[in-house]
Amino acid sequence: MIYITINGIVPKYMEDMFSQHAGYLAYNLRASCKNVALPRAKTDYYRNGFAFTRAKLWNSLPNDIKGESSIEAFIKKLSQVDLSITM
């Protein structure tokens, strides 16, 4: 979902769920290629919610996967990653 959100393939209301701007946490680093801002989570309930966990998972992916130009290539590379070790 984050891949299609960042690449503008979703409606506007869904784009607002994941932001690439982290305010004061935004640094222009090569390691932050296409990272999204982690939503501020004041409770464990929110930290275990969809937006926070998916943003954290997305940011932990290798940059070559996040930078794929097509969704087919993205899915192919993503299927080769053990997601249990990224969380």
N, C-alpha and C positions, 0 to 999 in steps of 0.2 A: 504494500500500500504506500509506503514512503517513496519507493522508486517512482511510482506513477504520479504521486503528489509533487515531488521535486521536478519532474519532467513535464508538468502541466497537462496531464492527461485526465484530470479529475475536475469536478465542479468547484467553483470558488469557495463554497462553504467548507469543503474538505481541505483545500489548500491552507486554510487558517488553522487547522489542527496541528500541523507541523511547520515550524518556522526555521529557516536557516540562520536567523539572526538571534544571537544569544545576549544582546545588550552588552553589558559590561563584561560578559564572559567570552565575547567574540574576539578571537585572535586570528590573524592571518597566517596560519601555519600550514605547511604542506600536509601534515598529518590530519588536518581537519577537512580534507577534501569532501565536499558535499555532506558534511555533518549537519545534524539538526539540533536545535536548542532543546535541552531537556526541560520540560515544563517544571515549574516550581512545585514541589510536592511537600505539603506540610503534614500530611498524614500517611500512614502505611497503606491505608485504603487506596489513596491516589497513586502512591508509588507502585502498587500492584495493578494499577489500571492499564487500559489499552495504550493510551498515548505515551505514558512514561516508559513502560516496558518496551514498546516497539521502537521508540526513539533511542533508548539505550542499546537495544539490539542492533539497530541500524548503524549507530556510531561505532560499534565494535567490529563491524564488517571491514575486510580489507578494502583499500581505496580502489583497487582494480575492479572489484565487483561493483562498487557504488558508481563507478565511472562508465559502466557499459553504455553503449549508445542505443542498443535495442533491448526490449523487454525479454525477447527470446534468449539472447546471450546472457542477460542478467539472471534469468531463471536457471539456465544451464549451469552457470558458475555457482550460483547459490545452492544448487542441489548437491554440489561437491563439498560443501562446507559442513562441518559438524557443529551445528548451532548450539548443542548442549554445552560446549566449552566456552562460548562467547558471552554467556549471561553471567 
